[in-house]
Every structure is written in C-alpha cells, then in structure tokens.
Amino acid sequence: MAEQKPMCIICAWRATCQKQFSLKAGQKCPDFVKDVTVKTEEDEEKQKEKEEKE
C-alpha cells in the first residue's frame, strides 16, 4: 500500500488554512489531516470489490 504524502490539496483544513503552500520542500505541516472525502485509486478499487461482493 502506497502512503500518500501530506499535501495541501488533500488536507482537511485546506479551506481555512493560513499556511497553505507556504512550507518549503520537504517540510511537514504539523496541522495536516487527510481529508477522508478525497479518494485514491486504491480506495476506489476497494469500494468496487466491496460492492461486487454484496
């Protein structure tokens, strides 16, 4: 399973963040929380498999 990097575009706080895109390359944002509504290809594949089993 590939882990996603903490990026502003998938952060739950992106709409209200004051630090957005201001961190330098390689810095990790201490406030980052992945937005669970943003799906990855892997999430979509798991959802399809689950639906097929039902």
PQR file of N, CA, C, O and H, with PARSE charges and radii, in Angstrom:
ATOM      1  N   MET A   1       0.855  -1.185   0.000 -0.4000 1.5000
ATOM      2  CA  MET A   1       0.000   0.000   0.000 -0.0000 2.0000
ATOM      3  C   MET A   1       0.895   1.240   0.000  0.5500 1.7000
ATOM      4  O   MET A   1       1.762   1.388   0.861 -0.5500 1.4000
ATOM      5  N   ALA A   2       0.685   2.101  -0.943 -0.4000 1.5000
ATOM      6  CA  ALA A   2       1.462   3.327  -1.042 -0.0000 2.0000
ATOM      7  C   ALA A   2       0.826   4.402  -0.161  0.5500 1.7000
ATOM      8  O   ALA A   2      -0.376   4.658  -0.228 -0.5500 1.4000
ATOM      9  H   ALA A   2      -0.019   1.981  -1.643  0.4000 1.0000
ATOM     10  N   GLU A   3       1.655   5.013   0.653 -0.4000 1.5000
ATOM     11  CA  GLU A   3       1.136   6.061   1.532 -0.0000 2.0000
ATOM     12  C   GLU A   3       1.214   7.404   0.829  0.5500 1.7000
ATOM     13  O   GLU A   3       2.220   7.731   0.198 -0.5500 1.4000
ATOM     14  H   GLU A   3       2.632   4.806   0.708  0.4000 1.0000
ATOM     15  N   GLN A   4       0.146   8.179   0.942 -0.4000 1.5000
ATOM     16  CA  GLN A   4       0.129   9.487   0.304 -0.0000 2.0000
ATOM     17  C   GLN A   4       0.947  10.489   1.112  0.5500 1.7000
ATOM     18  O   GLN A   4       0.993  10.440   2.341 -0.5500 1.4000
ATOM     19  H   GLN A   4      -0.671   7.914   1.454  0.4000 1.0000
ATOM     20  N   LYS A   5       1.583  11.388   0.391 -0.4000 1.5000
ATOM     21  CA  LYS A   5       2.339  12.448   1.046 -0.0000 2.0000
ATOM     22  C   LYS A   5       1.370  13.492   1.581  0.5500 1.7000
ATOM     23  O   LYS A   5       0.313  13.715   0.990 -0.5500 1.4000
ATOM     24  H   LYS A   5       1.546  11.428  -0.607  0.4000 1.0000
ATOM     25  N   PRO A   6       1.716  14.131   2.688 -0.5600 1.5000
ATOM     26  CA  PRO A   6       0.844  15.198   3.205  0.2800 2.0000
ATOM     27  C   PRO A   6       0.929  16.438   2.325  0.5500 1.7000
ATOM     28  O   PRO A   6       1.883  17.211   2.420 -0.5500 1.4000
ATOM     29  N   MET A   7      -0.064  16.622   1.475 -0.4000 1.5000
ATOM     30  CA  MET A   7      -0.091  17.751   0.550 -0.0000 2.0000
ATOM     31  C   MET A   7      -1.298  18.631   0.852  0.5500 1.7000
ATOM     32  O   MET A   7      -2.335  18.145   1.304 -0.5500 1.4000
ATOM     33  H   MET A   7      -0.839  15.993   1.397  0.4000 1.0000
ATOM     34  N   CYS A   8      -1.156  19.907   0.602 -0.4000 1.5000
ATOM     35  CA  CYS A   8      -2.238  20.866   0.844 -0.0000 2.0000
ATOM     36  C   CYS A   8      -3.529  20.489   0.122  0.5500 1.7000
ATOM     37  O   CYS A   8      -4.621  20.685   0.657 -0.5500 1.4000
ATOM     38  H   CYS A   8      -0.314  20.302   0.235  0.4000 1.0000
ATOM     39  N   ILE A   9      -3.409  19.956  -1.073 -0.4000 1.5000
ATOM     40  CA  ILE A   9      -4.613  19.683  -1.876 -0.0000 2.0000
ATOM     41  C   ILE A   9      -5.456  18.537  -1.335  0.5500 1.7000
ATOM     42  O   ILE A   9      -6.607  18.386  -1.746 -0.5500 1.4000
ATOM     43  H   ILE A   9      -2.523  19.797  -1.508  0.4000 1.0000
ATOM     44  N   ILE A  10      -4.918  17.718  -0.422 -0.4000 1.5000
ATOM     45  CA  ILE A  10      -5.715  16.633   0.163 -0.0000 2.0000
ATOM     46  C   ILE A  10      -5.908  16.823   1.664  0.5500 1.7000
ATOM     47  O   ILE A  10      -6.334  15.899   2.356 -0.5500 1.4000
ATOM     48  H   ILE A  10      -3.983  17.840  -0.089  0.4000 1.0000
ATOM     49  N   CYS A  11      -5.603  17.997   2.163 -0.4000 1.5000
ATOM     50  CA  CYS A  11      -5.720  18.268   3.595 -0.0000 2.0000
ATOM     51  C   CYS A  11      -7.143  18.696   3.959  0.5500 1.7000
ATOM     52  O   CYS A  11      -7.785  19.447   3.224 -0.5500 1.4000
ATOM     53  H   CYS A  11      -5.257  18.748   1.601  0.4000 1.0000
ATOM     54  N   ALA A  12      -7.620  18.212   5.091 -0.4000 1.5000
ATOM     55  CA  ALA A  12      -8.967  18.554   5.555 -0.0000 2.0000
ATOM     56  C   ALA A  12      -9.096  20.045   5.902  0.5500 1.7000
ATOM     57  O   ALA A  12     -10.202  20.586   5.898 -0.5500 1.4000
ATOM     58  H   ALA A  12      -7.099  17.602   5.688  0.4000 1.0000
ATOM     59  N   TRP A  13      -7.985  20.701   6.198 -0.4000 1.5000
ATOM     60  CA  TRP A  13      -8.002  22.113   6.611 -0.0000 2.0000
ATOM     61  C   TRP A  13      -7.761  23.069   5.457  0.5500 1.7000
ATOM     62  O   TRP A  13      -7.650  24.274   5.685 -0.5500 1.4000
ATOM     63  H   TRP A  13      -7.086  20.261   6.201  0.4000 1.0000
ATOM     64  N   ARG A  14      -7.678  22.582   4.235 -0.4000 1.5000
ATOM     65  CA  ARG A  14      -7.257  23.440   3.108 -0.0000 2.0000
ATOM     66  C   ARG A  14      -8.127  24.673   2.895  0.5500 1.7000
ATOM     67  O   ARG A  14      -7.629  25.688   2.409 -0.5500 1.4000
ATOM     68  H   ARG A  14      -7.768  21.603   4.050  0.4000 1.0000
ATOM     69  N   ALA A  15      -9.387  24.618   3.237 -0.4000 1.5000
ATOM     70  CA  ALA A  15     -10.281  25.762   3.012 -0.0000 2.0000
ATOM     71  C   ALA A  15     -10.004  26.912   3.976  0.5500 1.7000
ATOM     72  O   ALA A  15     -10.258  28.071   3.648 -0.5500 1.4000
ATOM     73  H   ALA A  15      -9.792  23.793   3.632  0.4000 1.0000
ATOM     74  N   THR A  16      -9.485  26.599   5.159 -0.4000 1.5000
ATOM     75  CA  THR A  16      -9.276  27.643   6.169 -0.0000 2.0000
ATOM     76  C   THR A  16      -7.812  27.799   6.576  0.5500 1.7000
ATOM     77  O   THR A  16      -7.501  28.564   7.490 -0.5500 1.4000
ATOM     78  H   THR A  16      -9.278  25.657   5.425  0.4000 1.0000
ATOM     79  N   CYS A  17      -6.924  27.090   5.913 -0.4000 1.5000
ATOM     80  CA  CYS A  17      -5.505  27.089   6.304 -0.0000 2.0000
ATOM     81  C   CYS A  17      -4.815  28.417   5.976  0.5500 1.7000
ATOM     82  O   CYS A  17      -4.983  28.971   4.890 -0.5500 1.4000
ATOM     83  H   CYS A  17      -7.177  26.469   5.170  0.4000 1.0000
ATOM     84  N   GLN A  18      -4.039  28.911   6.940 -0.4000 1.5000
ATOM     85  CA  GLN A  18      -3.271  30.137   6.726 -0.0000 2.0000
ATOM     86  C   GLN A  18      -1.838  29.833   6.272  0.5500 1.7000
ATOM     87  O   GLN A  18      -1.114  30.734   5.847 -0.5500 1.4000
ATOM     88  H   GLN A  18      -3.902  28.461   7.822  0.4000 1.0000
ATOM     89  N   LYS A  19      -1.430  28.552   6.365 -0.4000 1.5000
ATOM     90  CA  LYS A  19      -0.075  28.143   5.992 -0.0000 2.0000
ATOM     91  C   LYS A  19      -0.026  27.544   4.594  0.5500 1.7000
ATOM     92  O   LYS A  19       1.044  27.162   4.120 -0.5500 1.4000
ATOM     93  H   LYS A  19      -2.018  27.820   6.711  0.4000 1.0000
ATOM     94  N   GLN A  20      -1.165  27.459   3.937 -0.4000 1.5000
ATOM     95  CA  GLN A  20      -1.278  26.730   2.685 -0.0000 2.0000
ATOM     96  C   GLN A  20      -0.206  27.113   1.676  0.5500 1.7000
ATOM     97  O   GLN A  20      -0.036  28.284   1.336 -0.5500 1.4000
ATOM     98  H   GLN A  20      -2.034  27.769   4.323  0.4000 1.0000
ATOM     99  N   PHE A  21       0.493  26.130   1.219 -0.4000 1.5000
ATOM    100  CA  PHE A  21       1.561  26.251   0.213 -0.0000 2.0000
ATOM    101  C   PHE A  21       2.728  27.139   0.660  0.5500 1.7000
ATOM    102  O   PHE A  21       3.535  27.546  -0.176 -0.5500 1.4000
ATOM    103  H   PHE A  21       0.355  25.178   1.495  0.4000 1.0000
ATOM    104  N   SER A  22       2.834  27.442   1.939 -0.4000 1.5000
ATOM    105  CA  SER A  22       3.927  28.296   2.392 -0.0000 2.0000
ATOM    106  C   SER A  22       5.113  27.501   2.953  0.5500 1.7000
ATOM    107  O   SER A  22       6.163  28.079   3.237 -0.5500 1.4000
ATOM    108  H   SER A  22       2.178  27.111   2.618  0.4000 1.0000
ATOM    109  N   LEU A  23       4.956  26.199   3.113 -0.4000 1.5000
ATOM    110  CA  LEU A  23       6.045  25.390   3.632 -0.0000 2.0000
ATOM    111  C   LEU A  23       7.058  25.104   2.535  0.5500 1.7000
ATOM    112  O   LEU A  23       6.705  24.994   1.361 -0.5500 1.4000
ATOM    113  H   LEU A  23       4.104  25.730   2.883  0.4000 1.0000
ATOM    114  N   LYS A  24       8.307  24.985   2.925 -0.4000 1.5000
ATOM    115  CA  LYS A  24       9.362  24.701   1.961 -0.0000 2.0000
ATOM    116  C   LYS A  24       9.356  23.211   1.628  0.5500 1.7000
ATOM    117  O   LYS A  24       8.791  22.402   2.364 -0.5500 1.4000
ATOM    118  H   LYS A  24       8.594  25.074   3.879  0.4000 1.0000
ATOM    119  N   ALA A  25       9.983  22.864   0.525 -0.4000 1.5000
ATOM    120  CA  ALA A  25      10.046  21.471   0.081 -0.0000 2.0000
ATOM    121  C   ALA A  25      10.634  20.592   1.183  0.5500 1.7000
ATOM    122  O   ALA A  25      11.680  20.904   1.752 -0.5500 1.4000
ATOM    123  H   ALA A  25      10.442  23.521  -0.073  0.4000 1.0000
ATOM    124  N   GLY A  26       9.954  19.504   1.469 -0.4000 1.5000
ATOM    125  CA  GLY A  26      10.424  18.569   2.482 -0.0000 2.0000
ATOM    126  C   GLY A  26       9.892  18.827   3.877  0.5500 1.7000
ATOM    127  O   GLY A  26       9.973  17.952   4.738 -0.5500 1.4000
ATOM    128  H   GLY A  26       9.104  19.251   1.007  0.4000 1.0000
ATOM    129  N   GLN A  27       9.345  20.020   4.119 -0.4000 1.5000
ATOM    130  CA  GLN A  27       8.776  20.316   5.432 -0.0000 2.0000
ATOM    131  C   GLN A  27       7.439  19.629   5.581  0.5500 1.7000
ATOM    132  O   GLN A  27       6.667  19.538   4.626 -0.5500 1.4000
ATOM    133  H   GLN A  27       9.279  20.731   3.419  0.4000 1.0000
ATOM    134  N   LYS A  28       7.164  19.143   6.782 -0.4000 1.5000
ATOM    135  CA  LYS A  28       5.880  18.515   7.048 -0.0000 2.0000
ATOM    136  C   LYS A  28       5.025  19.463   7.867  0.5500 1.7000
ATOM    137  O   LYS A  28       5.479  20.007   8.874 -0.5500 1.4000
ATOM    138  H   LYS A  28       7.791  19.216   7.557  0.4000 1.0000
ATOM    139  N   CYS A  29       3.803  19.658   7.441 -0.4000 1.5000
ATOM    140  CA  CYS A  29       2.892  20.550   8.140 -0.0000 2.0000
ATOM    141  C   CYS A  29       2.405  19.875   9.424  0.5500 1.7000
ATOM    142  O   CYS A  29       1.908  18.749   9.374 -0.5500 1.4000
ATOM    143  H   CYS A  29       3.435  19.216   6.623  0.4000 1.0000
ATOM    144  N   PRO A  30       2.538  20.533  10.554 -0.5600 1.5000
ATOM    145  CA  PRO A  30       2.093  19.936  11.814  0.2800 2.0000
ATOM    146  C   PRO A  30       0.574  19.843  11.932  0.5500 1.7000
ATOM    147  O   PRO A  30       0.066  19.113  12.783 -0.5500 1.4000
ATOM    148  N   ASP A  31      -0.148  20.565  11.096 -0.4000 1.5000
ATOM    149  CA  ASP A  31      -1.609  20.581  11.155 -0.0000 2.0000
ATOM    150  C   ASP A  31      -2.260  19.654  10.138  0.5500 1.7000
ATOM    151  O   ASP A  31      -3.487  19.567  10.089 -0.5500 1.4000
ATOM    152  H   ASP A  31       0.265  21.158  10.404  0.4000 1.0000
ATOM    153  N   PHE A  32      -1.462  18.954   9.319 -0.4000 1.5000
ATOM    154  CA  PHE A  32      -2.015  18.142   8.237 -0.0000 2.0000
ATOM    155  C   PHE A  32      -2.899  17.013   8.750  0.5500 1.7000
ATOM    156  O   PHE A  32      -2.525  16.265   9.652 -0.5500 1.4000
ATOM    157  H   PHE A  32      -0.465  19.025   9.359  0.4000 1.0000
ATOM    158  N   VAL A  33      -4.079  16.912   8.151 -0.4000 1.5000
ATOM    159  CA  VAL A  33      -5.002  15.805   8.380 -0.0000 2.0000
ATOM    160  C   VAL A  33      -5.597  15.470   7.015  0.5500 1.7000
ATOM    161  O   VAL A  33      -6.148  16.344   6.345 -0.5500 1.4000
ATOM    162  H   VAL A  33      -4.383  17.521   7.417  0.4000 1.0000
ATOM    163  N   LYS A  34      -5.487  14.205   6.601 -0.4000 1.5000
ATOM    164  CA  LYS A  34      -6.012  13.822   5.290 -0.0000 2.0000
ATOM    165  C   LYS A  34      -7.530  13.952   5.271  0.5500 1.7000
ATOM    166  O   LYS A  34      -8.222  13.496   6.182 -0.5500 1.4000
ATOM    167  H   LYS A  34      -5.039  13.495   7.145  0.4000 1.0000
ATOM    168  N   ASP A  35      -8.027  14.575   4.225 -0.4000 1.5000
ATOM    169  CA  ASP A  35      -9.460  14.708   4.021 -0.0000 2.0000
ATOM    170  C   ASP A  35      -9.998  13.351   3.568  0.5500 1.7000
ATOM    171  O   ASP A  35      -9.629  12.869   2.497 -0.5500 1.4000
ATOM    172  H   ASP A  35      -7.465  14.946   3.485  0.4000 1.0000
ATOM    173  N   VAL A  36     -10.858  12.736   4.362 -0.4000 1.5000
ATOM    174  CA  VAL A  36     -11.361  11.397   4.047 -0.0000 2.0000
ATOM    175  C   VAL A  36     -12.296  11.384   2.847  0.5500 1.7000
ATOM    176  O   VAL A  36     -12.594  10.314   2.316 -0.5500 1.4000
ATOM    177  H   VAL A  36     -11.158  13.128   5.232  0.4000 1.0000
ATOM    178  N   THR A  37     -12.760  12.538   2.413 -0.4000 1.5000
ATOM    179  CA  THR A  37     -13.624  12.585   1.228 -0.0000 2.0000
ATOM    180  C   THR A  37     -12.822  12.526  -0.065  0.5500 1.7000
ATOM    181  O   THR A  37     -13.395  12.317  -1.135 -0.5500 1.4000
ATOM    182  H   THR A  37     -12.518  13.406   2.845  0.4000 1.0000
ATOM    183  N   VAL A  38     -11.504  12.708   0.015 -0.4000 1.5000
ATOM    184  CA  VAL A  38     -10.644  12.613  -1.157 -0.0000 2.0000
ATOM    185  C   VAL A  38     -10.245  11.149  -1.312  0.5500 1.7000
ATOM    186  O   VAL A  38      -9.539  10.596  -0.468 -0.5500 1.4000
ATOM    187  H   VAL A  38     -11.039  12.878   0.884  0.4000 1.0000
ATOM    188  N   LYS A  39     -10.698  10.536  -2.385 -0.4000 1.5000
ATOM    189  CA  LYS A  39     -10.457   9.112  -2.620 -0.0000 2.0000
ATOM    190  C   LYS A  39      -9.217   8.910  -3.476  0.5500 1.7000
ATOM    191  O   LYS A  39      -8.922   9.708  -4.365 -0.5500 1.4000
ATOM    192  H   LYS A  39     -11.271  10.985  -3.070  0.4000 1.0000
ATOM    193  N   THR A  40      -8.494   7.826  -3.192 -0.4000 1.5000
ATOM    194  CA  THR A  40      -7.360   7.429  -4.015 -0.0000 2.0000
ATOM    195  C   THR A  40      -7.824   6.319  -4.941  0.5500 1.7000
ATOM    196  O   THR A  40      -8.917   5.783  -4.761 -0.5500 1.4000
ATOM    197  H   THR A  40      -8.733   7.178  -2.469  0.4000 1.0000
ATOM    198  N   GLU A  41      -7.020   5.970  -5.919 -0.4000 1.5000
ATOM    199  CA  GLU A  41      -7.364   4.874  -6.821 -0.0000 2.0000
ATOM    200  C   GLU A  41      -7.527   3.583  -6.030  0.5500 1.7000
ATOM    201  O   GLU A  41      -8.408   2.775  -6.322 -0.5500 1.4000
ATOM    202  H   GLU A  41      -6.132   6.406  -6.065  0.4000 1.0000
ATOM    203  N   GLU A  42      -6.681   3.394  -5.035 -0.4000 1.5000
ATOM    204  CA  GLU A  42      -6.746   2.190  -4.201 -0.0000 2.0000
ATOM    205  C   GLU A  42      -8.064   2.145  -3.426  0.5500 1.7000
ATOM    206  O   GLU A  42      -8.681   1.086  -3.312 -0.5500 1.4000
ATOM    207  H   GLU A  42      -5.964   4.050  -4.798  0.4000 1.0000
ATOM    208  N   ASP A  43      -8.495   3.289  -2.894 -0.4000 1.5000
ATOM    209  CA  ASP A  43      -9.773   3.359  -2.178 -0.0000 2.0000
ATOM    210  C   ASP A  43     -10.935   3.003  -3.108  0.5500 1.7000
ATOM    211  O   ASP A  43     -11.862   2.295  -2.718 -0.5500 1.4000
ATOM    212  H   ASP A  43      -7.994   4.150  -2.987  0.4000 1.0000
ATOM    213  N   GLU A  44     -10.869   3.501  -4.331 -0.4000 1.5000
ATOM    214  CA  GLU A  44     -11.932   3.239  -5.298 -0.0000 2.0000
ATOM    215  C   GLU A  44     -11.984   1.765  -5.673  0.5500 1.7000
ATOM    216  O   GLU A  44     -13.068   1.204  -5.835 -0.5500 1.4000
ATOM    217  H   GLU A  44     -10.116   4.076  -4.648  0.4000 1.0000
ATOM    218  N   GLU A  45     -10.806   1.122  -5.813 -0.4000 1.5000
ATOM    219  CA  GLU A  45     -10.765  -0.302  -6.141 -0.0000 2.0000
ATOM    220  C   GLU A  45     -11.356  -1.136  -5.007  0.5500 1.7000
ATOM    221  O   GLU A  45     -12.100  -2.086  -5.252 -0.5500 1.4000
ATOM    222  H   GLU A  45      -9.925   1.577  -5.682  0.4000 1.0000
ATOM    223  N   LYS A  46     -11.026  -0.781  -3.774 -0.4000 1.5000
ATOM    224  CA  LYS A  46     -11.575  -1.492  -2.625 -0.0000 2.0000
ATOM    225  C   LYS A  46     -13.088  -1.341  -2.569  0.5500 1.7000
ATOM    226  O   LYS A  46     -13.795  -2.298  -2.251 -0.5500 1.4000
ATOM    227  H   LYS A  46     -10.422  -0.009  -3.575  0.4000 1.0000
ATOM    228  N   GLN A  47     -13.590  -0.151  -2.875 -0.4000 1.5000
ATOM    229  CA  GLN A  47     -15.037   0.100  -2.863 -0.0000 2.0000
ATOM    230  C   GLN A  47     -15.734  -0.736  -3.925  0.5500 1.7000
ATOM    231  O   GLN A  47     -16.803  -1.291  -3.672 -0.5500 1.4000
ATOM    232  H   GLN A  47     -13.016   0.625  -3.133  0.4000 1.0000
ATOM    233  N   LYS A  48     -15.136  -0.834  -5.126 -0.4000 1.5000
ATOM    234  CA  LYS A  48     -15.719  -1.638  -6.203 -0.0000 2.0000
ATOM    235  C   LYS A  48     -15.778  -3.113  -5.806  0.5500 1.7000
ATOM    236  O   LYS A  48     -16.784  -3.782  -6.043 -0.5500 1.4000
ATOM    237  H   LYS A  48     -14.267  -0.383  -5.331  0.4000 1.0000
ATOM    238  N   GLU A  49     -14.698  -3.621  -5.200 -0.4000 1.5000
ATOM    239  CA  GLU A  49     -14.652  -5.015  -4.758 -0.0000 2.0000
ATOM    240  C   GLU A  49     -15.723  -5.275  -3.712  0.5500 1.7000
ATOM    241  O   GLU A  49     -16.389  -6.310  -3.741 -0.5500 1.4000
ATOM    242  H   GLU A  49     -13.881  -3.078  -5.007  0.4000 1.0000
ATOM    243  N   LYS A  50     -15.885  -4.346  -2.799 -0.4000 1.5000
ATOM    244  CA  LYS A  50     -16.886  -4.495  -1.745 -0.0000 2.0000
ATOM    245  C   LYS A  50     -18.292  -4.526  -2.338  0.5500 1.7000
ATOM    246  O   LYS A  50     -19.121  -5.334  -1.919 -0.5500 1.4000
ATOM    247  H   LYS A  50     -15.344  -3.505  -2.776  0.4000 1.0000
ATOM    248  N   GLU A  51     -18.566  -3.661  -3.303 -0.4000 1.5000
ATOM    249  CA  GLU A  51     -19.870  -3.617  -3.952 -0.0000 2.0000
ATOM    250  C   GLU A  51     -20.156  -4.879  -4.742  0.5500 1.7000
ATOM    251  O   GLU A  51     -21.299  -5.335  -4.790 -0.5500 1.4000
ATOM    252  H   GLU A  51     -17.892  -3.005  -3.644  0.4000 1.0000
ATOM    253  N   GLU A  52     -19.125  -5.454  -5.369 -0.4000 1.5000
ATOM    254  CA  GLU A  52     -19.307  -6.678  -6.152 -0.0000 2.0000
ATOM    255  C   GLU A  52     -19.643  -7.867  -5.257  0.5500 1.7000
ATOM    256  O   GLU A  52     -20.376  -8.765  -5.672 -0.5500 1.4000
ATOM    257  H   GLU A  52     -18.197  -5.083  -5.331  0.4000 1.0000
ATOM    258  N   LYS A  53     -19.124  -7.883  -4.053 -0.4000 1.5000
ATOM    259  CA  LYS A  53     -19.385  -8.979  -3.102 -0.0000 2.0000
ATOM    260  C   LYS A  53     -20.800  -8.937  -2.570  0.5500 1.7000
ATOM    261  O   LYS A  53     -21.347  -9.972  -2.192 -0.5500 1.4000
ATOM    262  H   LYS A  53     -18.528  -7.154  -3.716  0.4000 1.0000
ATOM    263  N   GLU A  54     -21.399  -7.772  -2.533 -0.4000 1.5000
ATOM    264  CA  GLU A  54     -22.746  -7.623  -1.972 -0.0000 2.0000
ATOM    265  C   GLU A  54     -23.827  -8.034  -2.904  0.5500 1.7000
ATOM    266  O   GLU A  54     -25.004  -7.958  -2.554 -0.5500 1.4000
ATOM    267  H   GLU A  54     -20.954  -6.931  -2.840  0.4000 1.0000
TER
END
